[in-house]
Amino acid sequence: MEITNIDKVFLIAKRDLDRFWQSKQWLAGQIAMNLADIFIFALIFRGIVRRDLIPDYLKFMTPGAVALATFVAAFSIGREVGMEIRRDTVEYLLTLPVSRQNLVLGRVLGGMLRGLIYQLVFLVLASIIDSPPTIAQLPVLVATSILLTMSMSSLAIAVSSVSRDFNIQATFRALTYYLLFFFSNVFYTKQVLSLRFPHPLPEIISITPISIAADIYRWCFNYYQQLDPQNLVLLAIWSLVLTLLASAIYLRNLTRR
């Protein structure tokens, strides 16, 4: 039976997903950190943060932790991509009967699947701590998860493909990771950020992919009563732009060989 291009894309993605499960120590540490964000950090700050700004910090933080966990898992694809480019093991991928465009799609899909599967436990936790999404909210929840994992997987591939030099790769990847991690509304609302950061930084923070996804998740788990439709549009734009960027940079590295 002939293998189609779609089959080839999924085979590349499956390879990346299998390697994800082999990193058992990293996974255990990451799960522990994400759970600590919810059950230690959020519970402690629940009694510290002003109730007039965030009435229930645990319920506010939990959907944000879903976005954070999804980001971390999808972003992990960058490590493998960077290592392959640095060690020239990408040559093996180029010998496969797969077009370079399908190879890029497979890598992006691999990062997406990492994030989508990894987030399942945290979706269940959010449903318990906040409240489960309704039937009408489920399509929005699924679309948000797909767009977030696509954008973060693509961003990781783009950042890791910028250079073959390990130090440059590690610096760019760490800088991107921590900027998205700390400069987001996962931990604080835009109102709180406005009290601490000068204009227009809070506005910029509120339109990053993680912040947008966190706000949508808060609506999906009924912490927020209203959804801003523009958030889905912005997240879709982020996903499209970052996927095109990742394709261009990764293909540039491949075509140099």
ROTITI-287519 format. One record per residue (C-alpha): residue number from 1; residue in three letters; z, y, x. Coordinates in Angstrom, 1 decimal. Layout:
% residues N
rec pos:NUM; code:ALA; Z:Z; Y:Y; X:X
...
***
This chain:
% residues 257
rec pos:1; code:MET; Z:0.0; Y:0.0; X:0.0
rec pos:2; code:GLU; Z:-1.0; Y:3.4; X:1.3
rec pos:3; code:ILE; Z:1.9; Y:5.8; X:2.2
rec pos:4; code:THR; Z:1.4; Y:9.2; X:0.5
rec pos:5; code:ASN; Z:2.3; Y:12.5; X:2.0
rec pos:6; code:ILE; Z:5.3; Y:12.7; X:-0.3
rec pos:7; code:ASP; Z:6.5; Y:9.4; X:1.0
rec pos:8; code:LYS; Z:6.2; Y:10.6; X:4.5
rec pos:9; code:VAL; Z:8.2; Y:13.8; X:3.7
rec pos:10; code:PHE; Z:10.9; Y:11.7; X:2.2
rec pos:11; code:LEU; Z:11.0; Y:9.3; X:5.2
rec pos:12; code:ILE; Z:11.5; Y:12.2; X:7.5
rec pos:13; code:ALA; Z:14.3; Y:13.5; X:5.2
rec pos:14; code:LYS; Z:15.9; Y:10.1; X:5.0
rec pos:15; code:ARG; Z:16.0; Y:9.9; X:8.8
rec pos:16; code:ASP; Z:17.9; Y:13.2; X:9.0
rec pos:17; code:LEU; Z:20.2; Y:12.1; X:6.1
rec pos:18; code:ASP; Z:21.0; Y:8.8; X:7.9
rec pos:19; code:ARG; Z:21.9; Y:10.7; X:11.0
rec pos:20; code:PHE; Z:24.2; Y:12.9; X:9.0
rec pos:21; code:TRP; Z:26.3; Y:10.0; X:7.8
rec pos:22; code:GLN; Z:26.6; Y:8.7; X:11.4
rec pos:23; code:SER; Z:28.6; Y:11.9; X:12.4
rec pos:24; code:LYS; Z:31.8; Y:10.4; X:10.8
rec pos:25; code:GLN; Z:34.2; Y:12.4; X:12.9
rec pos:26; code:TRP; Z:32.4; Y:15.7; X:12.2
rec pos:27; code:LEU; Z:32.3; Y:14.8; X:8.5
rec pos:28; code:ALA; Z:36.0; Y:13.9; X:8.3
rec pos:29; code:GLY; Z:36.9; Y:17.2; X:10.0
rec pos:30; code:GLN; Z:34.6; Y:19.3; X:7.8
rec pos:31; code:ILE; Z:35.9; Y:17.7; X:4.6
rec pos:32; code:ALA; Z:39.5; Y:18.3; X:5.7
rec pos:33; code:MET; Z:38.7; Y:22.0; X:6.5
rec pos:34; code:ASN; Z:37.0; Y:22.5; X:3.1
rec pos:35; code:LEU; Z:39.8; Y:20.8; X:1.2
rec pos:36; code:ALA; Z:42.3; Y:22.9; X:3.2
rec pos:37; code:ASP; Z:40.5; Y:26.1; X:2.1
rec pos:38; code:ILE; Z:41.2; Y:25.1; X:-1.5
rec pos:39; code:PHE; Z:44.6; Y:23.4; X:-1.4
rec pos:40; code:ILE; Z:46.3; Y:25.3; X:1.4
rec pos:41; code:PHE; Z:44.6; Y:28.7; X:2.0
rec pos:42; code:ALA; Z:44.0; Y:29.4; X:-1.7
rec pos:43; code:LEU; Z:47.4; Y:28.2; X:-2.8
rec pos:44; code:ILE; Z:49.2; Y:30.3; X:-0.2
rec pos:45; code:PHE; Z:47.1; Y:33.5; X:-1.0
rec pos:46; code:ARG; Z:47.5; Y:32.9; X:-4.7
rec pos:47; code:GLY; Z:51.0; Y:34.4; X:-4.4
rec pos:48; code:ILE; Z:50.0; Y:37.2; X:-2.0
rec pos:49; code:VAL; Z:46.8; Y:38.6; X:-3.4
rec pos:50; code:ARG; Z:47.2; Y:41.3; X:-6.0
rec pos:51; code:ARG; Z:46.9; Y:39.9; X:-9.5
rec pos:52; code:ASP; Z:45.2; Y:43.1; X:-10.8
rec pos:53; code:LEU; Z:42.3; Y:42.4; X:-8.3
rec pos:54; code:ILE; Z:42.2; Y:38.6; X:-8.5
rec pos:55; code:PRO; Z:44.2; Y:37.2; X:-11.4
rec pos:56; code:ASP; Z:44.1; Y:33.6; X:-10.2
rec pos:57; code:TYR; Z:43.1; Y:33.2; X:-6.5
rec pos:58; code:LEU; Z:42.9; Y:29.4; X:-6.6
rec pos:59; code:LYS; Z:40.4; Y:29.4; X:-9.5
rec pos:60; code:PHE; Z:38.5; Y:32.3; X:-7.8
rec pos:61; code:MET; Z:38.4; Y:30.6; X:-4.5
rec pos:62; code:THR; Z:37.4; Y:27.1; X:-5.6
rec pos:63; code:PRO; Z:33.8; Y:27.8; X:-6.7
rec pos:64; code:GLY; Z:33.4; Y:29.9; X:-3.5
rec pos:65; code:ALA; Z:34.5; Y:26.8; X:-1.5
rec pos:66; code:VAL; Z:31.8; Y:24.8; X:-3.2
rec pos:67; code:ALA; Z:29.2; Y:27.4; X:-1.9
rec pos:68; code:LEU; Z:30.8; Y:27.3; X:1.5
rec pos:69; code:ALA; Z:30.8; Y:23.5; X:1.8
rec pos:70; code:THR; Z:27.2; Y:23.3; X:0.6
rec pos:71; code:PHE; Z:26.2; Y:25.9; X:3.2
rec pos:72; code:VAL; Z:28.0; Y:24.1; X:6.1
rec pos:73; code:ALA; Z:26.4; Y:20.7; X:5.3
rec pos:74; code:ALA; Z:22.9; Y:22.0; X:4.9
rec pos:75; code:PHE; Z:23.2; Y:24.2; X:8.0
rec pos:76; code:SER; Z:24.2; Y:21.2; X:10.1
rec pos:77; code:ILE; Z:20.5; Y:20.2; X:10.3
rec pos:78; code:GLY; Z:20.1; Y:22.9; X:12.9
rec pos:79; code:ARG; Z:22.1; Y:20.9; X:15.5
rec pos:80; code:GLU; Z:19.6; Y:18.0; X:15.4
rec pos:81; code:VAL; Z:16.5; Y:20.3; X:15.4
rec pos:82; code:GLY; Z:17.9; Y:22.3; X:18.4
rec pos:83; code:MET; Z:18.8; Y:19.2; X:20.3
rec pos:84; code:GLU; Z:15.3; Y:17.7; X:19.8
rec pos:85; code:ILE; Z:13.6; Y:20.8; X:21.0
rec pos:86; code:ARG; Z:15.9; Y:21.2; X:24.0
rec pos:87; code:ARG; Z:15.6; Y:17.6; X:25.1
rec pos:88; code:ASP; Z:11.9; Y:17.2; X:24.3
rec pos:89; code:THR; Z:12.6; Y:14.3; X:22.0
rec pos:90; code:VAL; Z:10.6; Y:16.1; X:19.4
rec pos:91; code:GLU; Z:7.6; Y:14.5; X:21.2
rec pos:92; code:TYR; Z:8.6; Y:11.3; X:19.3
rec pos:93; code:LEU; Z:8.2; Y:13.0; X:16.0
rec pos:94; code:LEU; Z:4.8; Y:14.3; X:17.0
rec pos:95; code:THR; Z:3.6; Y:10.8; X:17.6
rec pos:96; code:LEU; Z:4.3; Y:9.8; X:14.0
rec pos:97; code:PRO; Z:1.4; Y:9.7; X:11.5
rec pos:98; code:VAL; Z:2.7; Y:12.8; X:9.7
rec pos:99; code:SER; Z:1.1; Y:16.2; X:9.6
rec pos:100; code:ARG; Z:3.2; Y:19.0; X:11.1
rec pos:101; code:GLN; Z:3.5; Y:20.7; X:7.8
rec pos:102; code:ASN; Z:4.9; Y:17.6; X:6.2
rec pos:103; code:LEU; Z:7.2; Y:17.3; X:9.2
rec pos:104; code:VAL; Z:8.6; Y:20.7; X:8.5
rec pos:105; code:LEU; Z:9.0; Y:19.9; X:4.8
rec pos:106; code:GLY; Z:10.8; Y:16.7; X:5.7
rec pos:107; code:ARG; Z:13.3; Y:18.5; X:8.0
rec pos:108; code:VAL; Z:14.0; Y:21.2; X:5.3
rec pos:109; code:LEU; Z:14.4; Y:18.5; X:2.7
rec pos:110; code:GLY; Z:16.8; Y:16.5; X:5.0
rec pos:111; code:GLY; Z:19.1; Y:19.5; X:5.2
rec pos:112; code:MET; Z:18.9; Y:20.1; X:1.5
rec pos:113; code:LEU; Z:19.9; Y:16.5; X:0.8
rec pos:114; code:ARG; Z:22.8; Y:16.8; X:3.2
rec pos:115; code:GLY; Z:24.1; Y:19.8; X:1.3
rec pos:116; code:LEU; Z:23.5; Y:18.4; X:-2.2
rec pos:117; code:ILE; Z:25.2; Y:15.1; X:-1.6
rec pos:118; code:TYR; Z:28.1; Y:16.6; X:0.4
rec pos:119; code:GLN; Z:28.9; Y:19.1; X:-2.4
rec pos:120; code:LEU; Z:29.4; Y:16.5; X:-5.1
rec pos:121; code:VAL; Z:33.1; Y:16.0; X:-4.4
rec pos:122; code:PHE; Z:33.7; Y:19.8; X:-4.4
rec pos:123; code:LEU; Z:31.8; Y:20.1; X:-7.7
rec pos:124; code:VAL; Z:34.2; Y:17.6; X:-9.3
rec pos:125; code:LEU; Z:37.2; Y:19.5; X:-7.8
rec pos:126; code:ALA; Z:35.9; Y:22.8; X:-9.2
rec pos:127; code:SER; Z:35.4; Y:21.2; X:-12.6
rec pos:128; code:ILE; Z:39.1; Y:20.1; X:-12.5
rec pos:129; code:ILE; Z:40.6; Y:23.2; X:-11.1
rec pos:130; code:ASP; Z:38.6; Y:25.7; X:-13.1
rec pos:131; code:SER; Z:36.7; Y:24.0; X:-16.0
rec pos:132; code:PRO; Z:33.5; Y:21.8; X:-16.2
rec pos:133; code:PRO; Z:30.2; Y:23.5; X:-16.8
rec pos:134; code:THR; Z:28.7; Y:23.3; X:-20.3
rec pos:135; code:ILE; Z:25.3; Y:21.7; X:-21.0
rec pos:136; code:ALA; Z:23.7; Y:25.1; X:-20.9
rec pos:137; code:GLN; Z:25.2; Y:25.9; X:-17.5
rec pos:138; code:LEU; Z:24.2; Y:22.7; X:-15.8
rec pos:139; code:PRO; Z:20.5; Y:23.7; X:-15.2
rec pos:140; code:VAL; Z:21.7; Y:26.9; X:-13.6
rec pos:141; code:LEU; Z:24.2; Y:24.9; X:-11.5
rec pos:142; code:VAL; Z:21.5; Y:22.5; X:-10.3
rec pos:143; code:ALA; Z:19.0; Y:25.3; X:-9.6
rec pos:144; code:THR; Z:21.6; Y:27.2; X:-7.6
rec pos:145; code:SER; Z:22.5; Y:24.2; X:-5.5
rec pos:146; code:ILE; Z:18.8; Y:23.5; X:-4.7
rec pos:147; code:LEU; Z:18.1; Y:27.1; X:-3.8
rec pos:148; code:LEU; Z:21.2; Y:27.4; X:-1.7
rec pos:149; code:THR; Z:20.6; Y:24.2; X:0.3
rec pos:150; code:MET; Z:16.9; Y:25.1; X:0.8
rec pos:151; code:SER; Z:17.7; Y:28.5; X:2.1
rec pos:152; code:MET; Z:20.5; Y:27.4; X:4.4
rec pos:153; code:SER; Z:18.6; Y:24.4; X:5.7
rec pos:154; code:SER; Z:15.6; Y:26.6; X:6.4
rec pos:155; code:LEU; Z:17.7; Y:29.2; X:8.1
rec pos:156; code:ALA; Z:19.3; Y:26.6; X:10.4
rec pos:157; code:ILE; Z:15.9; Y:25.3; X:11.4
rec pos:158; code:ALA; Z:14.6; Y:28.8; X:12.1
rec pos:159; code:VAL; Z:17.6; Y:29.8; X:14.2
rec pos:160; code:SER; Z:17.6; Y:26.5; X:16.2
rec pos:161; code:SER; Z:13.9; Y:26.8; X:16.9
rec pos:162; code:VAL; Z:14.0; Y:30.3; X:18.3
rec pos:163; code:SER; Z:14.5; Y:29.1; X:21.9
rec pos:164; code:ARG; Z:14.6; Y:25.9; X:24.0
rec pos:165; code:ASP; Z:17.5; Y:27.3; X:26.0
rec pos:166; code:PHE; Z:20.8; Y:25.7; X:24.9
rec pos:167; code:ASN; Z:22.9; Y:28.8; X:25.4
rec pos:168; code:ILE; Z:20.6; Y:31.0; X:23.3
rec pos:169; code:GLN; Z:20.4; Y:28.3; X:20.6
rec pos:170; code:ALA; Z:24.2; Y:27.9; X:20.4
rec pos:171; code:THR; Z:24.8; Y:31.7; X:20.5
rec pos:172; code:PHE; Z:22.3; Y:32.4; X:17.6
rec pos:173; code:ARG; Z:23.5; Y:29.4; X:15.6
rec pos:174; code:ALA; Z:27.2; Y:30.3; X:16.0
rec pos:175; code:LEU; Z:26.6; Y:34.0; X:15.3
rec pos:176; code:THR; Z:24.6; Y:33.3; X:12.1
rec pos:177; code:TYR; Z:27.2; Y:30.7; X:11.0
rec pos:178; code:TYR; Z:30.2; Y:33.1; X:11.3
rec pos:179; code:LEU; Z:28.4; Y:36.1; X:9.9
rec pos:180; code:LEU; Z:27.5; Y:34.2; X:6.7
rec pos:181; code:PHE; Z:31.0; Y:32.5; X:6.7
rec pos:182; code:PHE; Z:33.2; Y:35.6; X:7.0
rec pos:183; code:PHE; Z:30.9; Y:38.3; X:5.5
rec pos:184; code:SER; Z:30.7; Y:36.8; X:2.0
rec pos:185; code:ASN; Z:32.6; Y:37.1; X:-1.2
rec pos:186; code:VAL; Z:33.9; Y:33.5; X:-1.0
rec pos:187; code:PHE; Z:37.4; Y:34.8; X:-0.2
rec pos:188; code:TYR; Z:37.4; Y:38.2; X:-1.8
rec pos:189; code:THR; Z:35.7; Y:40.0; X:-4.7
rec pos:190; code:LYS; Z:33.4; Y:42.9; X:-4.1
rec pos:191; code:GLN; Z:36.1; Y:45.3; X:-5.4
rec pos:192; code:VAL; Z:38.5; Y:44.1; X:-2.6
rec pos:193; code:LEU; Z:35.8; Y:44.3; X:0.0
rec pos:194; code:SER; Z:35.0; Y:47.9; X:-1.1
rec pos:195; code:LEU; Z:38.7; Y:48.7; X:-0.3
rec pos:196; code:ARG; Z:38.4; Y:47.4; X:3.2
rec pos:197; code:PHE; Z:34.8; Y:47.9; X:4.4
rec pos:198; code:PRO; Z:32.8; Y:51.2; X:4.5
rec pos:199; code:HIS; Z:29.7; Y:51.7; X:2.3
rec pos:200; code:PRO; Z:27.2; Y:50.0; X:2.2
rec pos:201; code:LEU; Z:28.6; Y:46.9; X:3.8
rec pos:202; code:PRO; Z:30.2; Y:45.5; X:0.6
rec pos:203; code:GLU; Z:26.8; Y:45.8; X:-1.2
rec pos:204; code:ILE; Z:25.1; Y:44.0; X:1.7
rec pos:205; code:ILE; Z:27.7; Y:41.2; X:1.7
rec pos:206; code:SER; Z:27.3; Y:40.7; X:-2.1
rec pos:207; code:ILE; Z:23.5; Y:39.9; X:-1.8
rec pos:208; code:THR; Z:23.8; Y:37.3; X:1.0
rec pos:209; code:PRO; Z:22.8; Y:33.7; X:-0.2
rec pos:210; code:ILE; Z:26.4; Y:32.4; X:0.0
rec pos:211; code:SER; Z:27.8; Y:35.3; X:-1.9
rec pos:212; code:ILE; Z:25.1; Y:35.1; X:-4.6
rec pos:213; code:ALA; Z:25.7; Y:31.3; X:-5.0
rec pos:214; code:ALA; Z:29.5; Y:31.7; X:-5.1
rec pos:215; code:ASP; Z:29.2; Y:34.2; X:-8.0
rec pos:216; code:ILE; Z:26.8; Y:31.9; X:-9.9
rec pos:217; code:TYR; Z:29.2; Y:29.0; X:-9.3
rec pos:218; code:ARG; Z:32.0; Y:31.1; X:-10.7
rec pos:219; code:TRP; Z:30.1; Y:31.5; X:-13.9
rec pos:220; code:CYS; Z:29.1; Y:27.9; X:-14.0
rec pos:221; code:PHE; Z:32.8; Y:26.9; X:-13.8
rec pos:222; code:ASN; Z:33.8; Y:29.5; X:-16.3
rec pos:223; code:TYR; Z:35.7; Y:31.8; X:-14.0
rec pos:224; code:TYR; Z:33.2; Y:34.6; X:-14.8
rec pos:225; code:GLN; Z:32.2; Y:35.1; X:-18.4
rec pos:226; code:GLN; Z:28.8; Y:36.6; X:-17.7
rec pos:227; code:LEU; Z:25.9; Y:35.7; X:-15.4
rec pos:228; code:ASP; Z:23.7; Y:38.3; X:-13.7
rec pos:229; code:PRO; Z:20.2; Y:36.9; X:-14.0
rec pos:230; code:GLN; Z:19.1; Y:38.9; X:-10.9
rec pos:231; code:ASN; Z:21.3; Y:36.7; X:-8.8
rec pos:232; code:LEU; Z:19.1; Y:33.7; X:-9.5
rec pos:233; code:VAL; Z:16.0; Y:35.7; X:-8.7
rec pos:234; code:LEU; Z:17.6; Y:37.0; X:-5.4
rec pos:235; code:LEU; Z:18.6; Y:33.5; X:-4.4
rec pos:236; code:ALA; Z:15.0; Y:32.2; X:-5.1
rec pos:237; code:ILE; Z:13.6; Y:35.0; X:-2.9
rec pos:238; code:TRP; Z:16.0; Y:34.2; X:-0.1
rec pos:239; code:SER; Z:14.9; Y:30.5; X:-0.3
rec pos:240; code:LEU; Z:11.2; Y:31.3; X:-0.3
rec pos:241; code:VAL; Z:11.5; Y:33.8; X:2.6
rec pos:242; code:LEU; Z:13.7; Y:31.6; X:4.8
rec pos:243; code:THR; Z:11.6; Y:28.5; X:4.2
rec pos:244; code:LEU; Z:8.5; Y:30.4; X:5.2
rec pos:245; code:LEU; Z:10.3; Y:31.7; X:8.3
rec pos:246; code:ALA; Z:11.5; Y:28.3; X:9.3
rec pos:247; code:SER; Z:8.1; Y:26.8; X:8.9
rec pos:248; code:ALA; Z:6.5; Y:29.5; X:11.0
rec pos:249; code:ILE; Z:9.0; Y:29.3; X:13.9
rec pos:250; code:TYR; Z:9.3; Y:25.5; X:13.9
rec pos:251; code:LEU; Z:5.5; Y:25.0; X:13.7
rec pos:252; code:ARG; Z:5.2; Y:27.5; X:16.6
rec pos:253; code:ASN; Z:7.4; Y:25.3; X:18.7
rec pos:254; code:LEU; Z:5.4; Y:22.2; X:17.7
rec pos:255; code:THR; Z:2.0; Y:23.7; X:18.4
rec pos:256; code:ARG; Z:3.0; Y:24.7; X:21.9
rec pos:257; code:ARG; Z:2.8; Y:21.0; X:22.9
***
